[in-house]
Amino acid sequence: MVRTVSLNADIPPDRELRITLPADVPIGPAEIVLVVSSSDRSSASTLGDFKNSEFFGMWRDRTDITDSVQFARELRSDGWKRSA
């Protein structure tokens, strides 16, 4: 079973954290993943930034995609299928 627990913390100057997990988290081996993100709001991306990025419209010249909604639906469906 995979369980995701999201916690927010401020990193102190000594860079030591003490984490108390909820009581329903099972005891035993665990993989801990720490994601550190900047809190600087001036560097946050906006929709305009995305529109001007290399990713926006990156498939616009594809001739094999006639119905983008159906194409996206099929990508999601294929991604959720599990191999037997």
Distance bins in CASP14 RR format, pairs under 12 A and 6 or more apart:
PFRMAT RR
TARGET T0000
AUTHOR 0000-0000-0000
RMODE 2
METHOD distances of the structure
MODEL  1
1 24 0 0 0 0 0 1 0 0 0 0 0
1 25 0 0 0 0 0 1 0 0 0 0 0
1 26 1 0 0 1 0 0 0 0 0 0 0
1 28 0 0 0 0 0 1 0 0 0 0 0
1 30 0 0 0 0 0 1 0 0 0 0 0
2 25 0 0 0 0 0 1 0 0 0 0 0
2 26 0 0 0 0 0 1 0 0 0 0 0
2 30 0 0 0 0 0 1 0 0 0 0 0
2 31 0 0 0 0 1 0 0 0 0 0 0
2 33 0 0 0 0 0 1 0 0 0 0 0
3 21 0 0 0 0 1 0 0 0 0 0 0
3 22 0 0 0 0 1 0 0 0 0 0 0
3 24 0 0 0 0 1 0 0 0 0 0 0
3 25 1 0 0 1 0 0 0 0 0 0 0
3 26 1 0 0 1 0 0 0 0 0 0 0
3 28 0 0 0 0 0 1 0 0 0 0 0
3 30 0 0 0 0 1 0 0 0 0 0 0
3 31 0 0 0 0 0 1 0 0 0 0 0
4 21 0 0 0 0 0 1 0 0 0 0 0
4 22 0 0 0 0 0 1 0 0 0 0 0
4 25 0 0 0 0 0 1 0 0 0 0 0
4 30 0 0 0 0 0 1 0 0 0 0 0
4 31 0 0 0 0 0 1 0 0 0 0 0
4 32 0 0 0 0 0 1 0 0 0 0 0
4 33 0 0 0 0 1 0 0 0 0 0 0
4 35 0 0 0 0 0 1 0 0 0 0 0
5 19 0 0 0 0 1 0 0 0 0 0 0
5 20 0 0 0 0 0 1 0 0 0 0 0
5 21 1 0 0 1 0 0 0 0 0 0 0
5 22 1 0 0 1 0 0 0 0 0 0 0
5 23 0 0 0 0 0 1 0 0 0 0 0
5 24 0 0 0 0 1 0 0 0 0 0 0
5 25 1 0 0 1 0 0 0 0 0 0 0
5 26 0 0 0 0 0 1 0 0 0 0 0
5 30 0 0 0 0 1 0 0 0 0 0 0
5 31 0 0 0 0 0 1 0 0 0 0 0
5 32 0 0 0 0 1 0 0 0 0 0 0
5 33 0 0 0 0 0 1 0 0 0 0 0
6 19 0 0 0 0 0 1 0 0 0 0 0
6 21 0 0 0 0 0 1 0 0 0 0 0
6 22 0 0 0 0 0 1 0 0 0 0 0
6 33 0 0 0 0 0 1 0 0 0 0 0
6 34 0 0 0 0 0 1 0 0 0 0 0
6 35 0 0 0 0 1 0 0 0 0 0 0
7 17 0 0 0 0 1 0 0 0 0 0 0
7 18 0 0 0 0 0 1 0 0 0 0 0
7 19 1 0 0 1 0 0 0 0 0 0 0
7 20 0 0 0 0 1 0 0 0 0 0 0
7 21 0 0 0 0 1 0 0 0 0 0 0
7 22 0 0 0 0 1 0 0 0 0 0 0
7 25 0 0 0 0 0 1 0 0 0 0 0
7 32 0 0 0 0 0 1 0 0 0 0 0
7 33 0 0 0 0 0 1 0 0 0 0 0
7 34 0 0 0 0 1 0 0 0 0 0 0
7 35 0 0 0 0 0 1 0 0 0 0 0
8 17 0 0 0 0 0 1 0 0 0 0 0
8 19 0 0 0 0 0 1 0 0 0 0 0
8 34 0 0 0 0 0 1 0 0 0 0 0
8 35 0 0 0 0 0 1 0 0 0 0 0
8 36 0 0 0 0 0 1 0 0 0 0 0
8 37 0 0 0 0 0 1 0 0 0 0 0
8 39 0 0 0 0 0 1 0 0 0 0 0
9 15 0 0 0 0 0 1 0 0 0 0 0
9 16 0 0 0 0 0 1 0 0 0 0 0
9 17 1 0 1 0 0 0 0 0 0 0 0
9 18 0 0 0 0 1 0 0 0 0 0 0
9 19 1 0 0 1 0 0 0 0 0 0 0
9 20 0 0 0 0 0 1 0 0 0 0 0
9 34 0 0 0 0 1 0 0 0 0 0 0
9 35 0 0 0 0 0 1 0 0 0 0 0
9 36 0 0 0 0 1 0 0 0 0 0 0
9 37 0 0 0 0 0 1 0 0 0 0 0
9 39 0 0 0 0 0 1 0 0 0 0 0
10 16 0 0 0 0 0 1 0 0 0 0 0
10 17 0 0 0 0 1 0 0 0 0 0 0
10 36 0 0 0 0 0 1 0 0 0 0 0
10 39 0 0 0 0 1 0 0 0 0 0 0
11 17 1 0 0 1 0 0 0 0 0 0 0
11 34 0 0 0 0 1 0 0 0 0 0 0
11 35 0 0 0 0 0 1 0 0 0 0 0
11 36 1 0 0 1 0 0 0 0 0 0 0
11 37 0 0 0 0 0 1 0 0 0 0 0
11 38 0 0 0 0 0 1 0 0 0 0 0
11 39 0 0 0 0 0 1 0 0 0 0 0
12 18 0 0 0 0 0 1 0 0 0 0 0
15 34 0 0 0 0 0 1 0 0 0 0 0
15 36 0 0 0 0 0 1 0 0 0 0 0
17 32 0 0 0 0 0 1 0 0 0 0 0
17 34 0 0 0 0 1 0 0 0 0 0 0
17 36 0 0 0 0 0 1 0 0 0 0 0
19 25 0 0 0 0 0 1 0 0 0 0 0
19 30 0 0 0 0 0 1 0 0 0 0 0
19 32 0 0 0 0 1 0 0 0 0 0 0
19 34 0 0 0 0 1 0 0 0 0 0 0
21 27 0 0 0 0 1 0 0 0 0 0 0
21 28 0 0 0 0 0 1 0 0 0 0 0
21 30 0 0 0 0 1 0 0 0 0 0 0
21 32 0 0 0 0 1 0 0 0 0 0 0
25 32 0 0 0 0 0 1 0 0 0 0 0
37 43 0 0 0 0 1 0 0 0 0 0 0
37 44 0 0 0 0 0 1 0 0 0 0 0
37 45 0 0 0 0 0 1 0 0 0 0 0
38 44 0 0 0 0 1 0 0 0 0 0 0
38 45 0 0 0 0 0 1 0 0 0 0 0
43 49 0 0 0 0 0 1 0 0 0 0 0
44 50 0 0 0 0 0 1 0 0 0 0 0
45 51 0 0 0 0 0 1 0 0 0 0 0
45 52 0 0 0 0 0 1 0 0 0 0 0
45 53 0 0 0 0 1 0 0 0 0 0 0
45 55 0 0 0 0 0 1 0 0 0 0 0
45 56 0 0 0 0 0 1 0 0 0 0 0
46 52 0 0 0 0 1 0 0 0 0 0 0
46 53 0 0 0 0 0 1 0 0 0 0 0
47 53 0 0 0 0 0 1 0 0 0 0 0
47 56 0 0 0 0 1 0 0 0 0 0 0
48 55 0 0 0 0 0 1 0 0 0 0 0
48 56 0 0 0 0 1 0 0 0 0 0 0
49 55 0 0 0 0 0 1 0 0 0 0 0
49 56 0 0 0 0 1 0 0 0 0 0 0
50 56 1 0 1 0 0 0 0 0 0 0 0
50 57 0 0 0 0 0 1 0 0 0 0 0
50 58 0 0 0 0 0 1 0 0 0 0 0
51 57 0 0 0 0 1 0 0 0 0 0 0
57 65 0 0 0 0 0 1 0 0 0 0 0
57 68 0 0 0 0 0 1 0 0 0 0 0
58 65 0 0 0 0 0 1 0 0 0 0 0
59 65 1 0 0 1 0 0 0 0 0 0 0
59 68 0 0 0 0 1 0 0 0 0 0 0
59 71 0 0 0 0 1 0 0 0 0 0 0
59 72 0 0 0 0 0 1 0 0 0 0 0
59 75 0 0 0 0 0 1 0 0 0 0 0
60 68 0 0 0 0 1 0 0 0 0 0 0
62 68 0 0 0 0 1 0 0 0 0 0 0
62 71 0 0 0 0 1 0 0 0 0 0 0
64 71 0 0 0 0 1 0 0 0 0 0 0
64 74 0 0 0 0 0 1 0 0 0 0 0
65 71 1 0 1 0 0 0 0 0 0 0 0
65 72 0 0 0 0 1 0 0 0 0 0 0
65 73 0 0 0 0 0 1 0 0 0 0 0
65 74 0 0 0 0 0 1 0 0 0 0 0
65 75 0 0 0 0 0 1 0 0 0 0 0
67 73 0 0 0 0 1 0 0 0 0 0 0
67 74 0 0 0 0 1 0 0 0 0 0 0
68 74 0 0 0 0 0 1 0 0 0 0 0
68 75 0 0 0 0 0 1 0 0 0 0 0
69 75 0 0 0 0 0 1 0 0 0 0 0
69 76 0 0 0 0 0 1 0 0 0 0 0
70 76 0 0 0 0 0 1 0 0 0 0 0
70 77 0 0 0 0 0 1 0 0 0 0 0
71 77 0 0 0 0 0 1 0 0 0 0 0
71 78 0 0 0 0 0 1 0 0 0 0 0
72 78 0 0 0 0 0 1 0 0 0 0 0
72 79 0 0 0 0 0 1 0 0 0 0 0
73 79 0 0 0 0 0 1 0 0 0 0 0
73 80 0 0 0 0 0 1 0 0 0 0 0
74 80 0 0 0 0 0 1 0 0 0 0 0
74 81 0 0 0 0 0 1 0 0 0 0 0
75 81 0 0 0 0 0 1 0 0 0 0 0
END
